[in-house]
């Protein structure tokens, strides 16, 4: 059906079809590709689906309040239609009457014209009661699963509301220039020539921040490897580890390759990049090839050192450990649906296994940067605290950039960093977990 439709109508019907797929764990990029849309219509589809996923639980609750009775299983397309329509009404920049009319008309496009009266009534009721409905949803803490909301409230009683609010906010697009090919001022001018406004960060010398996302193919020099997409918080990892030109570095969990490339761009002498998934490792290699960089790549579990390690110690190790990803919800909103409280136990066990596995590979005097894109203390400060208690030869290095970063701070994702040095036993120094956002 979508192939016979044109423009904005095709975009809305594609969104209705794609939304349930994404809720079940589907990837956004294939859905965008299959829609066959170009330019502004593709961009509108991407924005709508991303925003709806970010607020999926809240929008579901809102639709349930507004409907007199729920849709039947045969009308899953109408359920998606209503959620998407409410999403655009909440955040769209078009006139409200145009948004309502277009989504009412979309009932015909999906072959259910009888539903147009229902959709029209529900959307207009939302507009009449909008202020009270939105306030009720926000005040109740909806938009996050109960297990996660409870943990945030317990662990961060002074700032959990800011974290929740940031999780439901569209993130900016962060770029990292390839210093071998282009510098930040030059690339910023290239963006400006295309009408794209960007900003820099004082502590990230190769970073540019764009307030609005756009297809990477539209970025100047993308195919030539001038720039990579990498959130500012993720860029701090390689900057903190600070590889030297003669150093041998291990990137223990490398996919999709952003940090591997950054380590090399900063001058690391030799980088060994690991990932357990051969498919994900191919993404690392493809990224390096586009950027004109080389690393020693192995499809292996970093903790199973007998299968890949050649016995030579590393000067530095970057362990970007698998985690619940609760710091990047705004960028990957499907986490709100896919993650369960039981995943936390599995994540912490895997993190401990990796820490224990790679620590012996570090030379005396070397350093290990442990980081996650989580905000949960069990994966971060408590994980590192337990490791330091088990290892008297590990010491927390002093670096003001380390500790817990919350989502939304300086427009970045939520991240945790702990820089460890290998030496004689020292007192345990707790990382900073202040509530600055």
Secondary structure by P-SEA (a helix, b strand, c coil): cccccccaaaaaaaaaaaaaaaaacccaaaaaaaaccccaaaaaaaaaaaaaaaaaaaaaaaaaaaccccccccaaaaaaaaaaaaaaaacccccaaaaaaaaaaaaaaaccccaaaaaaaaaaaaaaaaaaaaaaaaaacccccaaaaaaaaaaccccaaaaaaaaabbbbbbbbcccccccaaaaaaaaaaaccccccccccccbbbbccccccccccccccccbbbbccccccccccccccccbbbbcccccccaaaaaaaaacccbbbbbbccaaaaaaaaaaaaaaccccccccccccccccccccccccbbbccccccccccccccccccccccaaaaaaaaaaaaaaaaaacccccccbbbbbbbccccccccaaaaaaaaaacccbbbbbbcccccccccccccccbbbbbbbbccccccccccccccc
